[in-house]
Amino acid sequence: MGNCQASEAVAVVIQHPGGKAERLYCPTSAANVMKSNPGNYVALVTLNVSETKQDGDTVKFTRVRLQKPKEVLLLGQVFNRLT
């Protein structure tokens, strides 16, 4: 029996403005995504959790790093298309 979830994990996910998510099943360059969406940029999105503060709260923040056109978007990563 196959595992359908395994194929979903092996994808590049590109989140478009408006909530649409696009899945690519092979590595591609940021330039290819930008070429399909003129006037837009591609950013790698990662969730970072800092240490717990003294009052017991945990601070969560999202790190966004713009990708150069020649950078390859790797499988398993999440990217945002920014306008």
C-alpha positions as CSV (number, residue, x, y, z in Angstrom):
1,M,0.0,0.0,0.0
2,G,1.2,3.5,-0.8
3,N,1.3,6.5,1.5
4,C,-0.5,9.4,-0.1
5,Q,0.8,11.9,2.5
6,A,4.4,11.2,1.5
7,S,3.9,12.7,-1.9
8,E,2.5,15.9,-0.4
9,A,5.5,16.4,1.9
10,V,7.9,16.3,-1.1
11,A,6.8,19.6,-2.7
12,V,7.8,23.2,-2.9
13,V,4.8,25.2,-1.6
14,I,4.3,28.7,-3.0
15,Q,1.7,30.8,-1.2
16,H,0.2,33.4,-3.4
17,P,-1.5,36.6,-2.3
18,G,-5.2,35.9,-1.7
19,G,-4.5,32.5,0.0
20,K,-3.9,30.3,-3.1
21,A,-1.2,27.6,-2.5
22,E,0.7,26.2,-5.5
23,R,2.6,22.9,-5.1
24,L,5.6,22.1,-7.3
25,Y,6.9,18.6,-7.3
26,C,10.4,19.3,-8.5
27,P,13.0,21.9,-7.5
28,T,12.7,25.2,-9.5
29,S,14.5,28.5,-9.5
30,A,13.1,31.7,-8.0
31,A,13.5,33.2,-11.4
32,N,11.0,30.8,-12.9
33,V,8.4,31.8,-10.3
34,M,9.1,35.5,-10.8
35,K,8.9,35.0,-14.6
36,S,5.4,33.5,-14.3
37,N,4.4,36.4,-12.0
38,P,5.9,39.7,-13.3
39,G,6.6,42.3,-10.7
40,N,6.6,39.8,-7.8
41,Y,9.4,38.5,-5.5
42,V,9.8,35.1,-3.8
43,A,10.6,34.8,-0.1
44,L,11.5,31.8,2.1
45,V,9.2,31.6,5.1
46,T,10.3,30.0,8.4
47,L,8.6,30.0,11.8
48,N,11.0,30.6,14.6
49,V,10.1,30.2,18.3
50,S,12.2,32.1,20.8
51,E,12.8,31.1,24.4
52,T,10.0,31.4,26.9
53,K,9.9,34.9,28.5
54,Q,10.0,35.3,32.3
55,D,6.2,35.8,32.4
56,G,5.7,32.4,30.8
57,D,4.8,33.6,27.3
58,T,6.5,32.1,24.3
59,V,7.4,34.6,21.5
60,K,6.7,33.3,18.0
61,F,7.8,35.1,14.9
62,T,8.1,34.5,11.2
63,R,11.3,35.0,9.4
64,V,11.0,36.0,5.7
65,R,14.1,36.0,3.5
66,L,13.9,37.3,-0.1
67,Q,15.4,34.8,-2.6
68,K,17.7,35.8,-5.4
69,P,16.5,34.9,-8.9
70,K,19.3,32.3,-9.3
71,E,18.4,30.5,-6.0
72,V,16.8,27.1,-6.2
73,L,13.5,26.5,-4.3
74,L,14.1,23.2,-2.6
75,L,11.5,20.5,-1.9
76,G,10.0,20.6,1.6
77,Q,10.2,24.4,1.9
78,V,7.5,27.1,2.0
79,F,7.7,30.3,0.0
80,N,5.6,33.4,-0.3
81,R,5.1,35.3,-3.5
82,L,5.3,39.0,-2.6
83,T,4.1,42.0,-4.6
